[in-house]
Amino acid sequence: MKKGILKTLLLIVMLILAVILGKAISDAAAGVRFLSFLSAGASFGISTVNVDLSIVRFTFGMTVNLHVAQALLLLAAILAYSRIR
């Protein structure tokens, strides 16, 4: 039971680190001519929606920015996790 929780926590940490390192690599590679493809990316999501109920106002929205470096590191993190027993 505890081993399963630790493996799940490890996966979450690996994925978060992959996203953070991928963004850092993407920003660093943007200025290098032969590595600039790592900074290419796409944005997708839902634009903000406002709900005003006179007492409470809610704002919903989500945007995801994904770069090539992040996608490669996410794939590497998933493959590394699958190799852990």
C-alpha positions in Angstrom: 0.0 0.0 0.0 2.7 2.5 1.0 4.9 1.5 -2.0 2.1 2.4 -4.4 1.7 5.8 -2.8 5.4 6.5 -3.0 5.5 5.5 -6.7 2.6 7.8 -7.4 4.3 10.6 -5.6 7.5 9.9 -7.5 5.6 10.1 -10.8 4.0 13.4 -9.9 7.4 14.9 -8.8 9.1 13.6 -12.1 6.3 15.2 -14.2 6.5 18.5 -12.4 10.3 18.6 -12.7 10.0 17.7 -16.4 7.7 20.7 -17.0 9.9 23.1 -15.1 13.2 21.9 -16.7 11.5 21.9 -20.1 10.5 25.5 -19.8 14.0 26.5 -18.6 15.6 24.6 -21.6 13.0 26.1 -23.9 13.8 29.6 -22.8 17.6 29.0 -23.0 17.4 27.4 -26.4 15.4 30.2 -27.9 18.6 32.3 -28.5 20.6 29.5 -30.0 20.1 29.1 -33.7 20.5 25.3 -34.0 18.4 24.6 -30.8 15.6 27.0 -31.5 13.3 24.2 -32.5 13.1 23.3 -28.7 11.4 26.6 -28.0 8.6 26.0 -30.6 5.3 25.3 -28.9 1.6 25.7 -28.9 -1.0 27.2 -26.6 -4.5 25.9 -26.2 -7.2 26.1 -23.6 -10.4 27.8 -22.6 -10.7 31.6 -22.4 -11.9 33.2 -19.2 -15.6 33.0 -18.4 -17.1 35.3 -15.8 -20.1 34.3 -13.7 -21.6 37.2 -11.7 -24.2 36.1 -9.1 -24.5 39.6 -7.5 -23.0 38.2 -4.2 -20.2 36.2 -5.6 -18.2 36.5 -8.9 -16.5 33.5 -10.4 -13.9 33.5 -13.1 -13.0 30.2 -14.9 -10.4 29.7 -17.5 -7.4 27.6 -18.3 -4.5 27.9 -20.8 -1.8 25.3 -21.4 1.5 26.3 -23.1 3.5 23.3 -24.3 6.9 23.5 -25.9 8.9 20.8 -27.7 11.5 20.6 -24.9 8.7 20.1 -22.3 7.1 17.4 -24.4 10.4 15.5 -24.8 11.2 15.7 -21.0 7.6 14.6 -20.2 8.0 11.6 -22.4 11.4 10.8 -20.9 9.9 11.1 -17.4 7.1 8.7 -18.2 9.5 6.2 -19.8 11.8 6.4 -16.8 8.9 5.9 -14.4 7.8 2.8 -16.4 11.3 1.3 -15.9 11.1 1.7 -12.1 9.9 -1.5 -10.4 
